[in-house]
Amino acid sequence: MKLVNIGFGNMISAERLVAIVSPDSAPIKRIVQEAKEKGTLIDATHGRRTRAVIITDSDLIILTYLQSETVAARLEDTEADTADEEADDE
């Protein structure tokens, strides 16, 4: 299982990640509010401004202070490490 750092030492499973979106649009704000009401919201911002919303395949919504591009770059680094390990195994 590969983990992606989303800030402040918080990690998420790369395999469970479905989308990384900006929190500014009305539909995303609705999704965040509904998740808060259902209890499926994880706030990993540590009091900072939310810059990205991560949606997982288990219907969890995760808020992070990192920008979407930063999380995506860290995800790509994780995937590159996985490809390197698989090539070494062969």
N, C-alpha and C positions, 0 to 999 in steps of 0.2 A: 504494500500500500504506500503510495507516494503522498506526502503532505505538502501543502502550500502555505507559506507564512503570510498571514493577512494583517500583520502588525501587532506590536506589543507581545510577541511570543505566542500569539494565537495561531493555530494551524487548522486547515480543513483538508479533507481527503480530495485529492485531485480527481479521482474516479467518480465522486458523487456530484461534482460541480456541473450544473446545466447551463447557467448564464451569469454573466457579470454585466450589470446595467447601471446607468446613471440614475440617481435618485430624483431627478428634477421633473420628470414627466408625471402627469396626473395618474395614468394607469399604475405606474410603479408606486406612487404615494398611496394609492388604494390598496395595492398588494401588501405594502408594509403595514398599513393600518389594520387590515384584516388579519395578518399574521400576529400582530400585537394582541388583538382581541382573542385569537385562538390559542395563543401561547406558543406559537411556533417561530417567534422572532428571537434572534440572537444578536445582541448589540455588542459588537467588538470594537466600538469607537473610543472607549474610555473617556467619554465626555467631549470628544472632538466632533467637528462637523462631519457628517456622513458624505462621503464622496463616491462610494460605490455600494451597490446592493448585489449580493450574491444569492442566486437561487439554486437550490440543490434538488436532486431527484427524490429526496425523502420529504419534500414539501416544507423544508426549513428555509427561512429567509434570514440572511446574515448581513449585518451592516458593518462596514469598515470605513476607516478614515482615509485609506489609500485610494488613489485614483484607479479607475478601471484598467488603464493601460499598465499601471504598475503590477496589479494582480495578474493580468494576462501575461506580462513578461516573466513573472515568477513562475507561472504555470508552464510556460514554454521552456524555461530552464529545467523544470522538473521533468518534463517530457523528454528533453534532450538527454538528461542524465539516465533516464530509463532506456532510451535507445542505445546509449553507450554501453550500459551494463549488459543488454541483450547481445550486442555485438561481441563483447568480451566473452560471453558464455559459449559462443559458437566456435 
